[in-house]
């Protein structure tokens, strides 16, 4: 098997991956801030790192990969949502967490090994902040605790920004409690109507960055293998994680490899509510199957910008129709063995090159359609399903995919009504009443139902 190579944002190069601990892999990915339903930009890193999670388990074994994806359930955005709605914060966060987990499951994502919530780890955050004060990297001022950026000589090595860029990019307010404009908050005071916890610095709540440092340290240790997230997190979030963790733990290294997926746009523009192109996963699932959305994400390499379009979704649906069409022809044939093709693995091992991997699926489905012997069909079926499983697709029964699962143009006809019309059409054909037979076919087509006749059976699918 070819060695897994991953692009490291820190070095700007691809490297052969070798775990710190032989046979055990630790991966941390920044999860959602739970104040509203997940949008498609939130879904992209979940899908990308789910594929990496599957690949690492394939290489090292299911029980050898510890995948931690956090939930931020204390944040100013959540407080703002509470003030706008009047709902209790716990009600907002609990509902949003359930919705996020449900939506990500429908998109075919496995559950992470651990999904810690920030509010369950306040003591760990306080302990880390205390360490940073003792080391001289943080200070207390006016109820706030701030990390003093000039105290870390190599701050900025991940983003490679100069001091002026760091100050501008941090988008921080000029505050009287900061010694330097680039300093960032570790702990802030909370008013009586805001969530807060007792601390050595008074009642308050953590800053965003310290949450991930504390939780990754809790479940993966001082240093671990892979840290992932969206490109927008490189600075300031991931830069600040490195500063906190390295200074608190006295280590020069935090995560060995930093991986970031590219930005997502909608029809060539940045997604925003003001432009009217803001798309939640939940809304998209009303019109498209989860596998269609997932494959559309994977058709673009994870490090490249993704332009989300209806044409891309149509292409993803067409590809899945092709894969499931090949599988439907051998649906009753036992698969020979779950075998991953060398070409498919070569693509994924090269920095998770999903577009190349998808090309292999197209070749496998074409070969399956052409196969003549049962042995060849069974082998190809096994390869296609094994490749699909590693990408998190092809989990549906092929007949269900075409008959009910895969409709984004919902027919008003139920499955039972369709089958009765097909029976009536078959009876008309047996009676050589071809005018009636054609009429039924046309009526079904107008309702978004396509018929496929073979020698022994008539199958149907929704457009």
SEVEX-803852 format. One record per residue (C-alpha): residue in one letter; x, y, z. Coordinates in Angstrom, 1 decimal. Layout:
BEGIN
A/X/Y/Z
...
***
This chain:
BEGIN
X/0.0/0.0/0.0
X/1.3/3.4/-0.9
X/2.2/5.7/2.0
X/-0.4/8.3/3.0
X/0.7/11.8/2.2
X/-1.0/14.9/3.7
X/-0.5/18.6/3.0
X/0.7/20.4/6.1
X/-0.4/24.1/6.2
X/2.4/24.8/8.6
X/5.2/23.7/6.1
X/3.1/24.4/2.9
X/4.2/20.9/1.7
X/2.9/17.4/1.4
X/4.6/14.9/3.8
X/4.4/11.2/4.4
X/2.2/10.7/7.4
X/3.7/8.8/10.4
X/1.8/8.8/13.7
X/3.6/10.0/16.8
X/2.6/6.7/18.5
X/3.0/3.7/16.3
X/-0.4/2.2/15.5
X/-2.5/4.9/17.1
X/-3.6/8.2/15.5
X/-5.0/11.3/17.2
X/-7.0/13.8/15.2
X/-8.8/17.0/16.4
X/-11.2/19.0/14.2
X/-12.9/22.2/15.2
X/-16.7/21.6/15.4
X/-19.7/23.9/15.3
X/-20.7/26.9/17.4
X/-24.3/25.9/18.2
X/-26.4/29.0/17.8
X/-28.2/28.1/14.6
X/-28.7/25.4/12.0
X/-25.6/24.2/10.2
X/-25.0/25.7/6.7
X/-23.2/24.0/3.9
X/-20.0/25.8/4.8
X/-20.2/24.1/8.2
X/-20.8/20.7/6.5
X/-17.7/20.8/4.3
X/-15.0/20.2/7.0
X/-17.2/17.5/8.6
X/-17.4/15.6/5.3
X/-13.8/16.1/4.4
X/-12.4/14.9/7.8
X/-14.9/12.1/7.9
X/-13.3/10.7/4.8
X/-9.9/11.1/6.4
X/-11.2/9.4/9.6
X/-12.5/6.5/7.4
X/-9.2/6.3/5.6
X/-7.1/6.3/8.8
X/-9.3/3.5/10.2
X/-8.8/1.5/7.0
X/-5.0/1.9/7.3
X/-4.5/1.6/11.1
X/-7.6/-0.3/12.3
X/-11.0/0.9/13.5
X/-10.0/1.1/17.2
X/-6.7/2.8/16.5
X/-7.9/6.3/15.5
X/-9.1/8.8/18.1
X/-11.1/11.5/16.3
X/-12.1/14.4/18.5
X/-14.6/17.0/17.2
X/-15.7/19.6/19.7
X/-18.9/21.5/20.2
X/-18.7/25.2/21.2
X/-21.7/25.8/23.4
X/-20.6/29.0/25.1
X/-19.9/32.0/22.8
X/-21.1/35.5/22.2
X/-23.1/34.4/19.1
X/-25.1/32.1/21.3
X/-25.7/34.9/23.8
X/-26.9/37.1/21.0
X/-29.3/34.4/19.8
X/-30.6/34.1/23.3
X/-31.2/37.8/23.5
X/-32.9/37.9/20.1
X/-35.2/35.0/20.9
X/-35.7/35.2/24.6
X/-35.2/31.5/24.9
X/-33.0/29.9/27.6
X/-29.5/29.3/26.3
X/-29.6/25.6/27.2
X/-32.7/25.2/25.1
X/-31.0/26.9/22.1
X/-27.8/24.9/22.4
X/-29.5/21.5/23.1
X/-31.8/21.9/20.1
X/-29.0/23.1/17.8
X/-26.7/20.2/18.8
X/-29.4/17.7/18.1
X/-30.1/19.3/14.7
X/-26.4/19.4/13.8
X/-25.9/15.7/14.8
X/-29.0/14.7/12.8
X/-28.0/16.7/9.7
X/-24.4/15.4/9.7
X/-25.7/11.8/10.0
X/-28.0/12.2/7.0
X/-25.0/13.4/5.1
X/-23.3/10.1/5.8
X/-20.8/11.1/8.4
X/-19.7/8.7/11.1
X/-19.8/9.9/14.7
X/-16.4/11.1/16.0
X/-14.7/9.0/18.7
X/-15.4/11.8/21.1
X/-17.6/14.9/20.8
X/-16.8/17.1/23.8
X/-18.8/20.2/24.7
X/-17.0/23.3/25.9
X/-19.2/23.9/28.9
X/-18.2/20.5/30.3
X/-14.5/21.5/30.3
X/-14.4/24.8/32.1
X/-12.1/23.5/34.9
X/-9.5/22.4/32.3
X/-9.6/25.8/30.7
X/-9.1/27.6/34.0
X/-6.2/25.4/34.8
X/-4.5/26.1/31.4
X/-5.1/29.9/31.9
X/-3.5/29.7/35.3
X/-0.4/28.0/33.8
X/-0.1/30.8/31.2
X/-0.2/33.5/33.9
X/2.5/31.6/35.8
X/4.7/31.4/32.7
X/4.4/35.1/32.0
X/2.5/34.6/28.8
X/-0.8/35.9/30.1
X/-2.0/38.7/32.5
X/-5.1/39.8/34.3
X/-6.6/43.2/33.8
X/-10.0/44.6/34.6
X/-11.6/41.2/35.1
X/-10.1/39.9/31.8
X/-7.3/37.6/31.3
X/-5.4/38.1/28.0
X/-2.6/36.2/26.2
X/0.3/38.6/25.6
X/1.3/37.9/22.0
X/4.8/39.6/22.2
X/5.7/37.0/24.9
X/5.9/34.3/22.3
X/8.8/34.8/19.9
X/7.5/32.7/17.0
X/3.9/33.6/17.2
X/2.4/33.7/13.7
X/4.4/30.7/12.2
X/1.2/28.9/11.0
X/-0.4/31.9/9.2
X/3.0/33.5/8.3
X/1.6/37.0/8.8
X/3.8/39.9/9.8
X/2.9/42.0/12.9
X/0.8/44.5/11.0
X/-1.2/41.8/9.3
X/-1.6/39.9/12.6
X/-3.2/43.0/14.2
X/-5.5/43.8/11.2
X/-6.4/40.1/10.7
X/-7.3/39.6/14.4
X/-10.1/42.0/14.0
X/-9.8/43.0/17.6
X/-11.1/46.0/19.4
X/-8.7/48.5/21.0
X/-9.4/47.9/24.7
X/-7.9/49.5/27.8
X/-7.3/46.1/29.4
X/-4.9/45.0/26.6
X/-1.2/45.6/26.8
X/-0.8/45.0/23.1
X/-3.3/45.4/20.2
X/-2.6/41.8/19.1
X/-3.3/40.3/22.6
X/-6.4/38.0/22.7
X/-8.9/37.1/25.4
X/-8.6/33.9/27.5
X/-11.2/34.8/30.0
X/-13.9/37.6/30.1
X/-16.3/38.7/32.8
X/-20.0/37.8/32.6
X/-22.9/40.0/33.6
X/-25.7/38.5/35.7
X/-27.8/37.7/32.6
X/-24.9/36.0/30.8
X/-23.6/32.4/31.3
X/-20.7/32.4/33.7
X/-18.5/30.3/36.0
X/-16.5/31.1/39.1
X/-12.8/31.5/38.6
X/-9.8/33.1/40.3
X/-10.5/36.2/38.2
X/-14.2/36.5/39.1
X/-17.4/35.1/37.5
X/-16.9/34.9/33.8
X/-16.6/32.7/30.7
X/-13.8/31.5/28.5
X/-12.6/33.0/25.2
X/-13.2/31.0/22.1
X/-9.6/29.9/21.5
X/-8.8/28.4/24.9
X/-11.7/26.0/24.5
X/-10.1/23.9/21.8
X/-6.6/24.0/23.5
X/-8.1/22.6/26.7
X/-10.3/19.9/25.0
X/-7.6/18.7/22.6
X/-5.1/18.5/25.6
X/-7.7/16.5/27.6
X/-8.4/13.8/25.0
X/-5.2/13.8/22.8
X/-2.4/15.0/25.1
X/0.1/17.7/24.8
X/1.1/16.8/21.2
X/-1.0/14.8/18.6
X/-1.0/14.0/15.0
X/-3.6/16.0/13.0
X/-5.5/19.2/13.6
X/-8.1/20.1/11.0
X/-10.7/22.8/10.2
X/-11.7/25.4/7.6
X/-9.2/27.7/6.0
X/-10.9/30.6/7.8
X/-9.6/29.2/11.1
X/-5.9/29.4/10.3
X/-5.9/32.9/11.8
X/-6.6/33.8/14.5
X/-8.1/30.7/15.9
X/-5.5/28.0/15.1
X/-2.6/30.4/15.5
X/-3.9/31.2/19.0
X/-4.4/27.6/19.9
X/-0.7/27.0/19.1
X/0.3/29.9/21.3
X/-1.8/28.8/24.3
X/-0.9/25.1/24.1
X/2.8/25.4/23.4
X/3.3/28.1/26.1
X/1.2/26.3/28.7
X/2.8/22.9/28.2
X/6.4/24.0/27.6
X/6.4/22.3/24.2
X/7.5/23.6/20.8
X/5.0/21.4/19.0
X/1.2/21.2/19.4
X/-0.3/19.3/16.4
X/2.2/17.7/13.9
X/0.1/18.3/10.8
X/-2.4/21.1/10.2
X/-5.0/20.5/7.5
X/-7.5/23.1/6.2
X/-10.3/22.9/3.7
X/-10.8/25.7/1.2
X/-13.6/28.3/1.3
X/-17.1/27.6/0.0
X/-18.9/30.0/-2.3
X/-22.4/29.9/-3.7
X/-22.7/30.6/-7.5
X/-19.3/32.4/-7.3
X/-20.2/34.7/-4.4
X/-19.5/34.5/-0.7
X/-22.4/32.9/1.1
X/-24.2/35.4/3.4
X/-27.8/36.1/4.5
X/-27.6/39.6/3.2
X/-27.0/38.3/-0.4
X/-29.9/35.8/0.0
X/-27.7/32.8/-0.9
X/-27.4/31.4/2.7
X/-28.1/27.7/2.5
X/-28.6/25.5/5.5
X/-28.1/21.7/5.3
X/-31.6/21.2/6.6
X/-33.1/23.3/3.8
X/-31.0/21.5/1.2
X/-32.1/18.1/2.5
X/-35.7/19.0/1.6
X/-34.7/18.8/-2.1
X/-31.7/16.5/-2.3
X/-30.6/13.2/-0.9
X/-27.8/13.3/1.7
X/-25.5/11.3/-0.6
X/-26.0/13.8/-3.4
X/-24.9/16.7/-1.2
X/-22.0/14.7/0.1
X/-20.7/13.6/-3.4
X/-21.1/17.2/-4.6
X/-18.7/18.3/-1.8
X/-16.2/15.6/-2.6
X/-16.0/16.3/-6.4
X/-13.7/19.3/-5.5
X/-10.4/18.7/-3.8
X/-10.7/19.7/-0.2
X/-7.9/22.3/-0.4
X/-9.5/24.1/-3.3
X/-12.3/26.7/-3.1
X/-15.7/25.0/-3.7
X/-18.3/26.8/-5.8
X/-21.7/25.5/-4.8
X/-24.1/25.4/-7.7
X/-27.3/23.6/-8.8
X/-25.3/22.3/-11.8
X/-22.8/20.7/-9.3
X/-25.7/19.0/-7.5
X/-27.1/17.8/-10.7
X/-23.8/16.3/-11.7
X/-23.4/14.6/-8.3
X/-26.9/13.1/-8.7
X/-26.1/11.9/-12.2
X/-23.0/10.2/-11.0
X/-24.8/8.4/-8.2
X/-27.5/7.4/-10.6
X/-24.7/5.8/-12.7
X/-23.2/4.0/-9.8
X/-26.5/2.7/-8.5
X/-27.6/1.8/-12.0
X/-24.6/-0.5/-12.3
X/-25.3/-2.0/-8.9
X/-29.0/-2.5/-9.6
X/-28.1/-4.9/-12.4
X/-26.3/-7.2/-9.9
X/-28.4/-6.4/-6.8
X/-29.2/-10.1/-6.2
X/-25.7/-11.2/-6.8
X/-23.6/-11.8/-3.7
X/-20.5/-9.6/-3.8
X/-17.2/-11.6/-4.1
X/-15.2/-9.6/-1.6
X/-14.9/-6.1/-0.2
X/-11.7/-5.2/-2.0
X/-10.4/-1.7/-2.6
X/-8.8/-1.1/-6.0
X/-5.2/0.0/-6.1
X/-6.1/3.0/-8.3
X/-8.8/4.2/-5.8
X/-6.4/3.9/-2.8
X/-3.6/5.6/-4.6
X/-5.9/8.6/-5.2
X/-7.0/8.9/-1.5
X/-3.6/8.3/-0.2
X/-2.4/11.3/-2.2
X/-3.7/14.0/0.2
X/-7.3/12.8/0.1
X/-7.7/13.3/-3.7
X/-11.4/12.6/-3.8
X/-12.0/13.9/-7.4
X/-9.5/11.3/-8.7
X/-11.1/8.6/-6.4
X/-14.5/9.4/-7.9
X/-13.1/8.9/-11.4
X/-12.1/5.4/-10.3
X/-15.7/4.8/-9.2
X/-16.9/5.8/-12.7
X/-14.5/3.3/-14.3
X/-15.6/0.5/-11.9
X/-19.3/1.1/-12.7
X/-18.5/1.1/-16.4
X/-16.6/-2.2/-16.1
X/-19.4/-3.7/-14.0
X/-21.9/-2.9/-16.7
X/-19.7/-4.6/-19.3
X/-18.8/-7.7/-17.1
X/-20.1/-11.0/-18.4
X/-19.2/-13.7/-15.9
X/-20.7/-13.9/-12.4
X/-17.2/-13.9/-10.9
X/-16.2/-10.7/-12.6
X/-19.5/-9.1/-11.7
X/-19.1/-10.1/-8.1
X/-15.5/-8.8/-7.9
X/-16.4/-5.5/-9.4
X/-19.5/-5.1/-7.2
X/-17.3/-5.7/-4.2
X/-14.8/-3.1/-5.4
X/-17.4/-0.5/-6.1
X/-19.2/-0.9/-2.8
X/-15.9/-0.9/-0.8
X/-14.8/2.3/-2.5
X/-18.2/3.9/-1.9
X/-18.1/2.9/1.8
X/-14.7/4.6/2.2
X/-16.2/7.8/0.7
X/-19.4/7.4/2.7
X/-21.7/6.8/-0.2
X/-23.5/3.9/-1.9
X/-25.2/3.0/1.3
X/-28.7/2.7/-0.2
X/-30.4/-0.3/-1.7
X/-30.1/0.4/-5.5
X/-33.9/-0.1/-6.0
X/-34.7/2.2/-3.2
X/-32.3/4.8/-4.6
X/-34.2/5.0/-7.8
X/-37.7/4.4/-6.5
X/-37.9/6.6/-3.4
X/-34.6/7.7/-1.9
X/-33.4/9.9/-4.8
X/-36.1/12.3/-5.7
X/-35.5/16.0/-5.8
X/-38.6/16.4/-8.1
X/-41.2/14.7/-5.8
X/-43.9/12.9/-7.7
X/-47.3/13.0/-6.2
X/-47.6/9.3/-6.8
X/-46.9/6.8/-4.0
X/-44.8/3.7/-4.6
X/-48.0/1.6/-4.5
X/-49.7/3.8/-7.1
X/-46.7/3.6/-9.4
X/-46.5/-0.2/-9.1
X/-50.2/-0.5/-9.9
X/-49.8/1.6/-13.0
X/-46.8/-0.5/-14.1
X/-49.0/-3.6/-13.7
X/-51.7/-2.0/-15.8
X/-49.2/-1.1/-18.4
X/-47.8/-4.7/-18.5
X/-51.3/-6.1/-18.8
X/-51.9/-3.7/-21.7
X/-48.7/-4.9/-23.4
X/-49.7/-8.5/-22.9
X/-53.0/-7.7/-24.6
X/-51.1/-5.9/-27.4
X/-52.9/-2.7/-26.4
X/-49.9/-0.6/-27.1
X/-51.8/2.7/-27.2
X/-52.8/2.3/-23.6
X/-49.4/1.0/-22.7
X/-47.7/4.1/-24.2
X/-50.3/6.4/-22.5
X/-49.5/5.0/-19.1
X/-45.7/5.3/-19.7
X/-46.2/9.0/-20.8
X/-48.4/9.7/-17.7
X/-45.7/8.3/-15.4
X/-43.0/10.3/-17.2
X/-45.0/13.5/-16.7
X/-45.1/12.7/-13.0
X/-41.3/12.3/-12.9
X/-41.2/8.5/-13.2
X/-39.0/6.8/-15.8
X/-39.5/3.2/-16.7
X/-36.7/0.8/-17.7
X/-37.8/-2.5/-19.4
X/-35.8/-5.6/-19.5
X/-36.7/-9.1/-20.6
X/-38.0/-10.2/-17.3
X/-38.9/-7.1/-15.3
X/-39.9/-3.4/-15.5
X/-37.9/-1.2/-13.1
X/-38.7/2.4/-12.4
X/-36.9/5.5/-11.0
X/-37.7/9.0/-10.1
X/-36.1/11.9/-12.1
***
